[in-house]
Amino acid sequence: MKQPIKPLYLYNKKMRDYCLNSTYESIKNLIVKTDEERKTQKIVQLNLVTTPSIPNSTNPFIPVLVFLSISSLVYYFYNSKK
């Protein structure tokens, strides 16, 4: 009958403590980093909201893209009914 394998952290307490401390420190660092990013993103979002967002109407590609999309859909549905 096989003996169950004991986890490594039961053999080496120093290694277990090191791994736990390292994991806790990395989690703390990640939390601090994400908190700082959230703070900076809020400022950027506020600045984006206050700026006017008028689309550029001189772009000729948008009407062409819309026309091609609609015509492709009409062609697809027309041929699918045959």
Summary of the structure (lengths in Angstrom):
residues: 82
radius of gyration: 29.7
end to end distance: 70.3
largest distance: 79.6
contacts: 126
relative contact order: 0.04
helix: 74%
strand: 0%
